[in-house]
């Protein structure tokens, strides 16, 4: 069984750990973290920092997953991805066995599919996306690279979510609508019209050019 590194030691890393154990496709080598306040989630050792990634790869660990969540850290997720790819790491798709994923779905490398998620036919999920617990992605949707579809949220048919956007918990995007790049949709909201790039949907209002990093 091939080994895999987990970058990060917080909540998303714990979720990844649990799914990796449930999938039983990779052996967890340990955690790579940069702050002493972080510690390995669960029962695996901390085996280095980002500066050790090259040596870990040369020592035979060729797979890695990024256990850093999206909100406020989307730039960091992209930076870590580029660093890992530059070294040569493979970033496997991590999908909980309880998720229901159509055979007619395209999923990019490094994507995370959480417990109970449903992804229907003719959907495209970009690289490094997070489709979190209980999210529903209906037919013919496109979710671009580095986006996060949160817990319990729903994308109705033919929705398009742009690169590095965030759809909050229990939010709904009505069929055929488009969310632009680097947008945030607040928790529990229903999006009934298109949202341009770099906007925040908050309290049913669309706020343009929100500060990078969001809420």
N, C-alpha and C positions, 0 to 999 in steps of 0.2 A: 504494500500500500504506500503510495507517495505521500510525502510530508507537505504540510502547508503552514505558513506563518499567518498570524493575525496581527494586523497593525492597529494598535489602540487597546485600551483597557477599560472602556466605559460600558454603557448600556448596550450600544449597538454591537460592540465586540462580544458581549455576553450572549446576545441573540444569535450571532454568527456561530459562536461556540456550540450552542445548543443544537442548531441545525446541522452543523458538521458532524456532531455526534450521532444525530438521528439518521443522517444520510449514510454515514459509515463508508464514504468513498475516499476520504483522506485521513491521515494521521496528523493530529495537531502537534506541531513541533514546539510551539510556545508563542508568547506575545512579544511584539516589538513596540516599545513605548518610549516617550521622550521626557516625561515628567514623573518625578519620584512619587507624587501623590497618586498617580495611577498605579494600579497593581493588576496582575493577571486575574481576569475574571475566572472563577471556578478553579479547577485543579491543575493548571498547566503553568510552567515557569515563565518568567520574563527572561528572554534570552538575548536582549540587545536593544539598541536604539536605531533610529534611521541611519546613523553613520555606519552601522554594522551590516546593512542590507547586502552590500556587495560581497562581503566575506561569507555571509550565510548562504548566498546563492552559490558561491564557489565551493562551499562545503556540501553541496548536494540538495539544498532545499530550493526547488524550482517553482513552487506555487505560493501565492500570497492572496489574502483577502484584506480589504480595508474596513476596519471596525470603527471608523469615525463617522458619526451620523451627519445628516445634511445641514440642518438649520443653523445658519451662522458660520458654517464651515464648508460651504460648497467649493470655494476656491482651494481650500486645503485638500479636499478629496481629489480634485483634479491634479494638484501638484504631486500628491502621493502616487496617483496613477501614472503620471508621466515619469516619475522617478523609478517606479517599479518596472515599467516597460523598457526604460532606458538600460536597466541592468539586465533584463532578459526574462523576468518573471512571467509566468502564466497566471492569469486571474480567472479562475473558474467561476461559472454561474453557480450560485448557492440557492437551492430551492428546497423549502421544507416539504417533506413527504405528504403533508396534509393539504398542500396547495393543489388546486385543480387547474391544469394548464393544457390548453388545446394542443394537439399535435401540429396544428397549422399556425404556429406562432414563431416569430423570429426574436431571439433574445441575445443581446450583445454581451461581450465578455465582462465578467466582474459583477453582473447584476445580482441582486438579492431579492428573492421571492419569499415572503414571510408566511407564517402559519395561516391556513384557511383562505389565502388569497385565491381569486378566480380570474383567470385570463382566458378570454374567449377567442374564437377563430379569427385569423387574418389580422392579428395584432402585431405591432413591431415595438419591442422594448429595446432601447439603446443601451450602450455600454455603461456600466457603473450605476445604473438606475436602482433605486430602492422601491420595491412594491411591498408595502408593509402589511402587517397582520390584518386579514379580513378585507383588504381592498378588492374592488371589483373593477376589472378593465373589460369593457364590452367589445363586441366585434368591431374590427376595422379601425381601432384606435392606433395612434402613434404617440409614443412617449420617447422624446429625444434624450440623448446622452446626459448623464449626471443629474437627472431629475428624480424627485422623491414623491411618490404617491402614498399618502399617510394612512394610518390605521382607520379602517372602516370607510374610506372615501370611495366614491363611485365615479367612474368615467363612463357615461352612456355611449352609445354607438358612434363611431366616426369622430371622436374627439381627438384633437391634436394638442399635445403639451410640448412646448418648446424646450430647448436645451437649458439645463440647470434651473428648472422651475420646481416649485414646491406647492403641492396641493394638500391643505391641512386636513386634520382628522375629521372624518364624517362629512366632509364637503362633497358636493355633487356638481359635476359639470354636465350640462344638458347636451344631448346629442348634436353632433355637427359643429360644436363650438371650438374655437382655437384659443389656447393660452400661449402667449408669446414667450420669448426667451427670458430667463432670469426673473420670473414673476413669483409672487407668493399669493396663494389663495388662502384666506383665513379659515380656521376650523369651523365646521358646521354651516358654511355658506353654500348657496346654490348659485352657480354661474350660468346666466341665461343669455349672455352676449359675449362676443369676442373680446379678448384682453390683449392689448398691445405689449410689446417688449418692455421689460423693466418697470412693470407696474405691480402694485399690491391691491388685492381685492380685500377690503376690510370694512366690516359693518355695512355690507351691500354697496359700498362705494368703491370706485376704481381710482386709486391714487397713483399718478404718474411719477416716474423718475424717483422712486423711493431710494434711500441711501443703500449702497452696496452692503450686503450683510443682513438687510431686512430687519425683522422685528427681534 
